[in-house]
Amino acid sequence: MFLITFFFGLQEMTVEEILNINIKPGWKRGTKIKFPEKGNEQPNVIPADLVFIIDEKPHSTYTRDVKDLVVTQRITLAEALTGYTVHVTTVDGRNLTILINNVIHPDYEEIVPKEGMPILKDPTKKGNMRIKF
């Protein structure tokens, strides 16, 4: 909600208006939402556009890498050599269990297809979840 001030001759009038922003899955930092001519108004001047810019709130588990979600797991040397089961909760609340039987080295990444961010141009597709150790 924001307030708009209109000038009528020498009189000033403040109007309250509610603008809705429907955040779409997959929007990233820097996405701009523009409301044409909803900015401050002055006599004999076309109102400016009101622009909102999307920012991302840090997540406690994931970081975003374009369309992928990256999660880092801390494991012991024994787990790295003998196998490890990753238990992770997705951003939409599902619990995933991923069994890793490979030897895990410092550069190892386990890729979980289609568990990342929705792709804006095709919301039926998603990026990947990348698990780092």
Residue pairs with C-beta under 8 A, 6 or more apart in sequence:
1 16
1 17
1 18
1 19
2 16
2 17
2 19
2 50
3 14
3 15
3 16
3 17
4 14
4 15
4 16
4 17
4 38
4 40
4 41
5 12
5 13
5 14
5 15
5 40
5 41
6 12
6 13
6 14
6 15
6 41
7 13
7 41
7 42
7 43
9 43
17 38
19 35
19 38
19 50
21 33
21 52
23 54
24 120
24 123
25 117
25 118
25 120
25 123
26 67
26 117
26 118
26 119
26 120
26 123
27 54
27 120
28 54
28 56
28 64
28 66
28 117
29 54
29 55
29 56
30 53
30 54
31 53
31 54
32 51
32 52
32 53
32 54
33 51
33 52
33 53
33 54
34 49
34 50
34 51
34 52
35 49
35 50
35 51
36 49
37 46
37 47
37 48
37 49
38 47
38 49
38 50
39 47
39 48
39 49
39 50
40 47
40 48
41 47
56 64
59 91
61 71
61 88
61 89
62 69
62 70
62 71
62 91
63 69
63 70
64 70
64 117
65 130
66 117
66 127
67 116
67 117
67 119
67 126
67 127
67 128
68 116
68 117
68 127
68 128
68 129
68 130
69 91
69 115
69 116
69 117
69 127
69 128
69 129
69 130
70 129
70 130
70 131
70 132
71 88
71 129
71 130
71 131
71 132
72 131
72 132
72 133
73 84
73 86
73 131
73 132
73 133
74 133
75 84
75 104
75 133
79 104
80 103
80 104
80 105
80 133
81 103
81 104
83 99
83 100
83 101
84 100
84 104
85 97
85 98
85 99
85 100
86 96
86 97
86 98
86 99
86 100
86 110
86 131
87 95
87 96
87 97
88 95
88 96
88 98
88 129
88 131
89 95
89 96
90 96
90 115
90 129
96 112
96 115
98 110
98 112
98 131
100 110
102 108
104 133
106 133
108 132
108 133
109 130
109 131
109 132
110 130
110 131
111 128
111 129
111 130
111 131
112 128
112 129
112 130
112 131
113 128
114 125
114 126
114 127
114 128
115 126
115 128
115 129
116 126
116 127
116 128
116 129
116 130
117 126
117 127
118 125
118 126
119 125
119 126
119 127
